[in-house]
Amino acid sequence: MNNQDDLFGPPPGLKAPAYEPLAARMRPRTFDEFVGQEHLTSPAAAFRKAAEAGKLGSVVLWGPPGVGKTTLAELVANASDADFERLSATSAGVADLRRVVETAKRSLQQGRRTLLFIDEIHRFNKSQQDAVLPVVENGTVTLVGATTENPSFEVNSALLSRSRVFVLNALADSEIHRVIRTALTDEERGLGKLAIDLQPEAEDALVNLANGDARSALNMLELAVAVSEAEGKDRLDISRGIVESAVQRRVALYDKGGEMHFDLISALHKSVRGSDPDATLYWLVRMLEGGEDPLYLARRLVRMAVEDVGLADPQALQIAMAAQQAMHFMGMPEGALALAECAVYMATAPKSNSLYTAYGAAKADVEGTRNDPVPLHLRNSPTKLMKELEYGKGYKYAHDFQNAVVEQQNLPDAIATHTYYTPTRRGYEKTVAERLEKWREIMRGQRKPETEG
C-alpha cells in the first residue's frame, strides 16, 4: 500500500499509535468497528458488499467533517485488496496526480489495482478534475472522492456521471457517546491504560460540543485529559468544568461559500415567512456567529420585507433599511441587535406576498404579450405635432374628480381587463383592499364616485 503521507509519519522507532493523536489512533480498522453510517457499513449494505467483492467502482463520499469519509476510503481499499493512494486537493497539483497515475499503471501491470482517494475533491479546479477523468474512465484507478460540499455544484458533471454519490450523515449523539467510551476503554490504541473518571455531565458536554463530528469529540477528549493530567493527580477526574475550560467554545459548523450558507439563509427566510420569531432568531444567530457577512443578512432582510411582508405592513421596509444603516454604522457585534430587532419585527408582522405575485404577473404579460403602444390619452404632448396627432386627447385629470378617482382605461386594449395586484385582508392591506375594490369599480364604470367627506 502506497501513501504520499509517509513523509509525515512517526519518527523511526516510534510506534504510530503512541505518536498519533487519539482520533488517528482510534480510526476503525474494519467495517464492523465503524460507528455510524449503517446504510453503508452494515453487513447487509450494498456499499459494503460491493466493496468487499471489489466491484464498488468510483464513488464520491459527501458528508460533514468527522463522519468517516477518509476511513471509509481506506476500508474500501483494504476490503478490495487495492493499493491506496491519497491526494489532498488543498495541496496536490496535476504533477502529483501524474505521479500517482504512473505508479498505478505499474501496479496494474503486476495485477494490482489502485484506489485513488482525493480528499476535499471540491477544491480541485476544472482542469485538475478534467485530468482525473481519463484515468477513471479507462480503469487505471478507482476514484474515491471526499467532499463536504454538494457535489452537484462542485464536481464536474463528466466526472460525476462516472461516479456514484454516497451521502454520509453527521453522527447521532448516541454514536458519539459510543466513540468516546470506546476510546476510554481501548487499552491498545485508546486511553484504557489511564485511570480516567469522565463524569456523565462532562461526557454530555463533549457530545454536545462535537456537533456529530467523531474526530472533534476525540480531539476534545484528548485535550481534556491533557488538562487533567497537568494537575498531577494519579486518577484523572474530568468534570464538565474541565471540558468547558479546555474547549472554550463550540466551533461553528458553517461555510460562508458552501451549501450550508444557502441552507441556513433558506431556513431564516422561511422562518420569517412562517411568523416564527424563535426560529428566526436562532437561524440569524447561527449565521452571524458562524462568520456570515452581516451586511449580506441585512440585504436579505430587506428582501424579506418586500417579498413576504409587503404592503401588509409597509413599515417593515423602513425598519429593514434602518437595520442595514445601523449595521453599517456600528458593525459587529453591536449591529447584531439591529438585525435581530428587524428580523423579529418581520416575523411578527402580518404577511402578504401580493406585491411579489403582482410583479410576477405583470412581468409575465410584459414578456408574453405584444408591447403595445401607450394609449393616446395617456401620452405626453409637449409639442404642437403631438397635439395634432391627438396625444393626450381625452385624458381625465384625476384631481378634478371626486376622491381623485375617474373612469378611465390605463392599460393597452389587449390587456385592459388584466388584474395583477390582489391585496390580502391582513394588516394594512385590508384597508388597501377595501379602498381598491371601490376604486376599480369606478375606473371600469361600474360604480359612481362617492362624495368626499
C-alpha positions as CSV (number, residue, x, y, z in Angstrom):
1,M,0.0,0.0,0.0
2,N,1.4,3.3,-1.1
3,N,0.8,6.6,0.6
4,Q,2.3,10.0,-0.1
5,D,1.9,11.0,3.5
6,D,4.7,8.6,4.7
7,L,7.0,11.6,4.9
8,F,4.9,13.0,7.7
9,G,4.6,9.7,9.7
10,P,6.1,9.0,13.1
11,P,9.9,9.2,13.6
12,P,11.8,5.9,13.1
13,G,11.5,3.6,16.1
14,L,8.3,5.2,17.5
15,K,5.1,3.2,17.0
16,A,2.3,5.1,15.3
17,P,-0.3,4.5,18.0
18,A,1.8,6.3,20.6
19,Y,2.7,9.1,18.3
20,E,-0.5,9.9,16.5
21,P,-3.4,11.9,18.0
22,L,-6.1,9.9,19.7
23,A,-8.5,10.5,16.7
24,A,-6.0,8.9,14.3
25,R,-5.2,6.0,16.7
26,M,-8.9,5.2,17.1
27,R,-9.6,5.1,13.4
28,P,-11.7,2.0,12.6
29,R,-9.8,-0.9,11.1
30,T,-12.8,-2.8,9.8
31,F,-16.3,-2.2,8.7
32,D,-17.6,-3.8,11.9
33,E,-15.6,-1.2,14.0
34,F,-17.1,1.7,12.1
35,V,-19.6,3.8,14.1
36,G,-22.5,5.3,12.2
37,Q,-23.4,5.2,8.5
38,E,-25.1,1.9,8.9
39,H,-26.7,2.3,5.5
40,L,-23.2,1.9,4.1
41,T,-21.2,-0.2,6.6
42,S,-23.7,-2.9,7.9
43,P,-23.2,-6.4,6.6
44,A,-26.4,-6.1,4.5
45,A,-25.4,-2.7,3.0
46,A,-24.9,-2.8,-0.8
47,F,-22.0,-0.4,-0.5
48,R,-20.1,-2.8,1.8
49,K,-21.0,-5.9,-0.2
50,A,-19.7,-4.2,-3.4
51,A,-16.5,-3.0,-1.7
52,E,-15.8,-6.5,-0.3
53,A,-16.4,-8.0,-3.7
54,G,-14.0,-5.5,-5.3
55,K,-16.8,-4.2,-7.6
56,L,-17.7,-0.8,-6.0
57,G,-16.3,1.4,-8.8
58,S,-15.6,5.1,-8.5
59,V,-17.6,6.9,-5.8
60,V,-17.9,10.3,-4.2
61,L,-18.5,10.4,-0.4
62,W,-20.4,13.5,0.6
63,G,-20.9,14.5,4.2
64,P,-19.9,16.8,7.0
65,P,-16.4,16.7,8.7
66,G,-15.5,13.9,11.1
67,V,-18.0,11.3,9.9
68,G,-15.5,8.8,8.5
69,K,-15.1,9.6,4.8
70,T,-11.3,9.0,4.8
71,T,-11.6,5.9,6.9
72,L,-14.3,4.5,4.7
73,A,-12.0,5.0,1.6
74,E,-9.2,3.1,3.4
75,L,-11.6,0.3,4.4
76,V,-12.7,0.0,0.7
77,A,-9.1,-0.3,-0.4
78,N,-8.4,-3.0,2.3
79,A,-11.5,-4.9,1.5
80,S,-10.8,-5.0,-2.2
81,D,-7.0,-5.6,-1.7
82,A,-6.1,-2.5,-3.7
83,D,-3.2,-0.1,-3.3
84,F,-4.2,3.1,-1.6
85,E,-3.0,6.5,-2.9
86,R,-4.1,9.6,-1.2
87,L,-4.1,13.2,-2.5
88,S,-5.4,16.3,-0.8
89,A,-7.0,18.8,-3.2
90,T,-5.8,21.6,-1.0
91,S,-2.1,20.9,-1.7
92,A,-1.8,18.5,-4.7
93,G,-1.5,19.5,-8.3
94,V,-1.5,17.9,-11.7
95,A,2.1,16.8,-11.2
96,D,1.1,14.8,-8.1
97,L,-1.7,13.3,-10.0
98,R,0.6,12.2,-12.8
99,R,3.0,10.6,-10.3
100,V,0.1,8.6,-8.8
101,V,-1.1,7.5,-12.3
102,E,2.3,6.3,-13.3
103,T,2.5,4.2,-10.1
104,A,-1.0,2.9,-10.7
105,K,-0.1,1.8,-14.3
106,R,2.9,-0.2,-13.0
107,S,0.8,-1.8,-10.3
108,L,-1.8,-2.7,-12.9
109,Q,0.8,-4.5,-15.0
110,Q,1.6,-6.6,-11.9
111,G,-2.1,-7.4,-11.4
112,R,-2.8,-4.9,-8.6
113,R,-5.5,-2.2,-8.7
114,T,-5.1,1.2,-7.2
115,L,-7.7,3.2,-5.2
116,L,-7.1,6.9,-5.6
117,F,-8.5,8.9,-2.7
118,I,-8.9,12.6,-3.2
119,D,-9.7,14.5,-0.1
120,E,-11.8,17.7,-0.5
121,I,-12.2,17.0,-4.2
122,H,-14.4,20.0,-4.5
123,R,-11.3,22.2,-4.2
124,F,-9.8,20.7,-7.4
125,N,-10.3,23.2,-10.2
126,K,-11.9,22.3,-13.5
127,S,-8.6,21.4,-15.2
128,Q,-7.5,19.3,-12.3
129,Q,-10.8,17.4,-12.3
130,D,-10.5,17.0,-16.1
131,A,-7.1,15.4,-15.6
132,V,-8.6,12.8,-13.3
133,L,-11.4,11.9,-15.8
134,P,-9.4,9.8,-18.4
135,V,-7.7,7.5,-15.8
136,V,-11.1,6.9,-14.1
137,E,-12.7,6.2,-17.4
138,N,-10.1,3.7,-18.6
139,G,-9.9,2.0,-15.2
140,T,-6.3,2.9,-14.3
141,V,-7.5,4.0,-10.9
142,T,-10.7,3.6,-8.9
143,L,-11.6,7.1,-7.6
144,V,-13.0,7.7,-4.1
145,G,-13.5,11.5,-3.7
146,A,-14.5,13.0,-0.4
147,T,-16.3,16.3,-0.1
148,T,-18.1,18.4,2.4
149,E,-19.8,20.4,-0.3
150,N,-22.7,19.4,-2.6
151,P,-21.0,17.5,-5.5
152,S,-23.8,18.6,-7.8
153,F,-22.3,22.1,-7.6
154,E,-18.6,21.4,-7.0
155,V,-17.7,18.3,-9.1
156,N,-17.6,18.4,-12.9
157,S,-20.6,16.7,-14.4
158,A,-18.4,14.5,-16.6
159,L,-16.6,13.1,-13.5
160,L,-19.8,12.9,-11.5
161,S,-21.5,10.9,-14.3
162,R,-18.8,8.3,-13.9
163,S,-19.1,8.0,-10.2
164,R,-21.8,7.1,-7.7
165,V,-22.5,9.6,-4.9
166,F,-23.0,8.3,-1.3
167,V,-24.2,10.6,1.4
168,L,-22.7,10.3,4.9
169,N,-24.6,11.9,7.9
170,A,-23.5,13.6,11.0
171,L,-23.2,11.1,13.8
172,A,-26.1,10.9,16.3
173,D,-25.4,11.8,19.9
174,S,-25.7,8.1,20.9
175,E,-23.0,7.3,18.3
176,I,-20.6,10.0,19.6
177,H,-21.1,8.5,23.1
178,R,-20.0,5.1,21.7
179,V,-16.9,6.7,20.1
180,I,-15.9,8.3,23.4
181,R,-16.5,5.2,25.5
182,T,-14.6,3.0,23.1
183,A,-11.6,5.4,23.3
184,L,-11.8,5.4,27.1
185,T,-11.7,1.6,27.4
186,D,-9.4,0.6,24.5
187,E,-6.0,-0.2,26.0
188,E,-4.2,-0.8,22.8
189,R,-4.9,2.4,20.9
190,G,-7.0,4.5,23.2
191,L,-6.9,5.7,26.8
192,G,-7.8,2.4,28.5
193,K,-4.5,2.2,30.4
194,L,-5.1,5.5,32.2
195,A,-7.2,5.9,35.3
196,I,-9.8,8.2,33.9
197,D,-13.1,9.2,35.5
198,L,-15.1,11.0,32.9
199,Q,-18.2,12.4,34.7
200,P,-21.5,11.9,32.9
201,E,-22.0,15.7,32.7
202,A,-18.6,16.1,31.1
203,E,-19.3,13.3,28.6
204,D,-22.6,15.0,27.7
205,A,-20.7,18.3,27.2
206,L,-18.3,16.6,24.8
207,V,-21.1,15.1,22.8
208,N,-22.9,18.4,22.6
209,L,-19.8,20.3,21.5
210,A,-18.9,17.7,18.9
211,N,-21.8,18.5,16.7
212,G,-21.9,15.0,15.3
213,D,-18.2,15.0,14.5
214,A,-16.3,12.0,15.9
215,R,-12.9,13.4,15.2
216,S,-13.8,16.6,17.1
217,A,-15.1,14.6,20.0
218,L,-11.9,12.6,20.3
219,N,-9.7,15.7,19.9
220,M,-11.6,17.4,22.7
221,L,-11.5,14.4,24.9
222,E,-7.7,14.2,24.4
223,L,-7.3,17.9,25.3
224,A,-9.5,17.5,28.4
225,V,-7.3,14.5,29.5
226,A,-4.2,16.6,29.0
227,V,-5.6,19.4,31.1
228,S,-6.5,16.9,33.9
229,E,-3.0,15.3,33.7
230,A,-1.4,18.7,34.3
231,E,-3.0,18.7,37.8
232,G,-0.6,15.9,38.7
233,K,-3.1,13.5,40.2
234,D,-3.0,9.7,39.9
235,R,-6.6,9.5,38.9
236,L,-7.8,11.8,36.2
237,D,-11.1,13.2,37.2
238,I,-12.6,15.0,34.2
239,S,-15.5,17.3,35.1
240,R,-17.8,19.4,32.9
241,G,-15.8,22.4,34.0
242,I,-12.5,20.9,32.8
243,V,-14.1,20.1,29.4
244,E,-15.5,23.6,29.0
245,S,-12.2,25.2,30.2
246,A,-10.2,23.1,27.7
247,V,-12.5,23.6,24.7
248,Q,-13.7,27.2,25.5
249,R,-16.5,27.2,22.9
250,R,-18.1,25.2,20.2
251,V,-16.6,25.6,16.7
252,A,-19.4,26.8,14.5
253,L,-20.1,24.4,11.6
254,Y,-20.6,26.9,8.8
255,D,-19.2,27.6,5.4
256,K,-20.0,31.0,4.0
257,G,-19.4,29.9,0.5
258,G,-20.9,26.4,0.6
259,E,-24.2,24.6,0.7
260,M,-24.7,25.3,4.4
261,H,-24.8,29.0,3.7
262,F,-27.7,28.5,1.3
263,D,-29.4,26.0,3.7
264,L,-29.3,28.4,6.6
265,I,-30.4,31.5,4.8
266,S,-33.3,29.4,3.4
267,A,-34.2,28.4,6.9
268,L,-34.0,32.0,8.1
269,H,-36.2,33.3,5.3
270,K,-38.8,30.6,5.7
271,S,-38.9,31.1,9.5
272,V,-39.7,34.8,8.9
273,R,-42.3,33.9,6.3
274,G,-43.8,31.4,8.8
275,S,-44.1,34.0,11.5
276,D,-41.8,32.1,13.9
277,P,-39.7,34.7,15.8
278,D,-37.9,32.0,17.8
279,A,-36.7,30.1,14.8
280,T,-35.9,33.4,13.1
281,L,-33.6,34.4,15.9
282,Y,-31.9,31.0,16.0
283,W,-31.0,30.9,12.3
284,L,-29.9,34.5,12.3
285,V,-27.6,34.0,15.3
286,R,-26.3,30.7,13.7
287,M,-25.2,32.7,10.6
288,L,-23.8,35.7,12.5
289,E,-21.8,33.6,14.9
290,G,-20.6,31.4,12.1
291,G,-19.0,34.4,10.5
292,E,-21.5,35.4,7.8
293,D,-21.2,38.9,6.4
294,P,-23.8,40.9,8.4
295,L,-24.5,43.2,5.5
296,Y,-25.4,40.2,3.4
297,L,-28.0,39.4,6.1
298,A,-29.2,43.0,6.1
299,R,-29.8,42.8,2.3
300,R,-31.7,39.5,2.7
301,L,-33.9,41.1,5.5
302,V,-34.8,43.9,3.1
303,R,-35.8,41.3,0.5
304,M,-38.0,39.5,3.1
305,A,-39.6,42.9,3.9
306,V,-40.8,43.4,0.4
307,E,-41.4,39.8,-0.6
308,D,-43.2,38.4,2.4
309,V,-44.4,41.3,4.5
310,G,-45.1,43.7,1.7
311,L,-48.0,46.1,2.0
312,A,-49.5,44.2,4.9
313,D,-47.1,46.3,6.9
314,P,-45.3,49.0,4.8
315,Q,-43.3,49.9,7.9
316,A,-41.3,46.6,7.5
317,L,-39.2,48.0,4.6
318,Q,-38.4,51.2,6.6
319,I,-37.2,49.1,9.5
320,A,-35.2,46.8,7.3
321,M,-33.4,49.8,5.7
322,A,-32.8,51.3,9.2
323,A,-31.3,48.0,10.4
324,Q,-29.0,48.0,7.3
325,Q,-27.9,51.5,8.2
326,A,-27.4,50.7,11.8
327,M,-25.3,47.7,11.0
328,H,-23.2,49.7,8.5
329,F,-22.8,52.4,11.1
330,M,-21.9,50.2,14.2
331,G,-20.6,47.0,12.7
332,M,-20.3,43.8,14.7
333,P,-21.1,42.8,17.4
334,E,-23.2,45.9,18.3
335,G,-25.1,45.9,15.0
336,A,-26.3,42.3,15.5
337,L,-29.1,43.5,17.7
338,A,-30.4,45.8,15.0
339,L,-30.6,42.9,12.6
340,A,-32.3,40.8,15.4
341,E,-34.8,43.6,16.0
342,C,-35.6,43.8,12.3
343,A,-35.9,40.0,11.9
344,V,-38.2,39.6,14.8
345,Y,-40.3,42.6,13.7
346,M,-40.9,41.0,10.3
347,A,-41.5,37.5,11.8
348,T,-44.3,39.0,13.9
349,A,-45.7,41.3,11.2
350,P,-48.8,40.5,9.1
351,K,-47.7,38.8,5.9
352,S,-48.5,39.4,2.2
353,N,-46.8,38.3,-0.9
354,S,-49.4,40.1,-3.1
355,L,-46.9,42.6,-4.4
356,Y,-44.4,39.8,-5.2
357,T,-47.1,37.9,-7.0
358,A,-48.4,41.0,-8.8
359,Y,-44.9,41.9,-10.1
360,G,-44.5,38.4,-11.4
361,A,-47.9,38.5,-13.2
362,A,-47.1,41.9,-14.8
363,K,-43.7,40.6,-15.8
364,A,-45.3,37.6,-17.5
365,D,-47.5,40.0,-19.5
366,V,-44.5,42.2,-20.4
367,E,-42.6,39.1,-21.7
368,G,-45.5,37.1,-23.1
369,T,-47.8,39.7,-24.9
370,R,-47.2,42.3,-27.5
371,N,-45.7,45.5,-26.1
372,D,-48.5,47.7,-27.5
373,P,-48.0,51.5,-27.6
374,V,-49.3,53.6,-24.7
375,P,-52.9,54.6,-25.3
376,L,-53.1,58.1,-26.9
377,H,-54.9,59.7,-23.9
378,L,-52.1,58.8,-21.6
379,R,-49.3,60.1,-23.7
380,N,-47.4,63.3,-23.1
381,S,-47.9,66.1,-25.7
382,P,-45.3,68.8,-25.2
383,T,-45.1,69.7,-28.9
384,K,-47.7,71.1,-31.5
385,L,-47.2,68.0,-33.7
386,M,-48.0,65.7,-30.8
387,K,-51.2,67.6,-30.1
388,E,-52.2,67.4,-33.7
389,L,-51.7,63.7,-33.5
390,E,-54.1,63.7,-30.6
391,Y,-51.5,62.8,-27.9
392,G,-53.2,63.2,-24.6
393,K,-56.6,63.8,-26.1
394,G,-59.4,62.8,-23.8
395,Y,-57.2,62.4,-20.7
396,K,-59.2,62.9,-17.5
397,Y,-57.2,64.6,-14.7
398,A,-57.9,62.6,-11.7
399,H,-57.8,65.5,-9.2
400,D,-60.7,67.1,-11.0
401,F,-62.9,64.2,-9.9
402,Q,-64.3,63.1,-6.5
403,N,-61.7,61.2,-4.4
404,A,-59.3,61.7,-7.3
405,V,-60.6,58.5,-9.0
406,V,-62.0,58.5,-12.5
407,E,-63.4,56.1,-15.0
408,Q,-60.5,55.7,-17.4
409,Q,-58.5,52.9,-19.2
410,N,-54.9,52.9,-18.2
411,L,-53.7,49.7,-19.9
412,P,-53.4,48.8,-23.6
413,D,-56.5,47.3,-25.2
414,A,-55.1,43.8,-25.4
415,I,-54.7,43.5,-21.6
416,A,-57.2,46.2,-20.5
417,T,-59.0,43.8,-18.1
418,H,-56.0,42.2,-16.6
419,T,-55.6,42.5,-12.8
420,Y,-52.2,42.0,-11.2
421,Y,-52.4,43.2,-7.6
422,T,-54.8,41.5,-5.3
423,P,-54.3,42.6,-1.7
424,T,-54.9,40.3,1.2
425,R,-57.2,41.0,4.1
426,R,-54.2,41.1,6.5
427,G,-52.7,44.1,8.2
428,Y,-52.7,47.4,6.3
429,E,-53.6,45.6,3.1
430,K,-57.1,45.1,4.5
431,T,-57.6,48.9,4.2
432,V,-56.0,48.8,0.8
433,A,-58.3,46.0,-0.4
434,E,-61.5,47.8,0.7
435,R,-60.3,51.1,-0.9
436,L,-59.2,49.4,-4.2
437,E,-62.4,47.4,-4.6
438,K,-64.3,50.6,-4.9
439,W,-61.8,52.4,-7.0
440,R,-61.6,49.7,-9.6
441,E,-65.4,49.7,-9.9
442,I,-65.3,53.4,-10.6
443,M,-62.4,53.1,-13.1
444,R,-64.3,50.5,-15.0
445,G,-67.6,52.5,-15.0
446,Q,-69.3,50.0,-12.7
447,R,-69.8,52.5,-9.8
448,K,-70.4,56.2,-9.4
449,P,-67.8,58.2,-7.4
450,E,-68.7,58.8,-3.8
451,T,-68.9,62.2,-2.4
452,E,-65.8,63.2,-0.4
453,G,-66.5,63.5,3.3
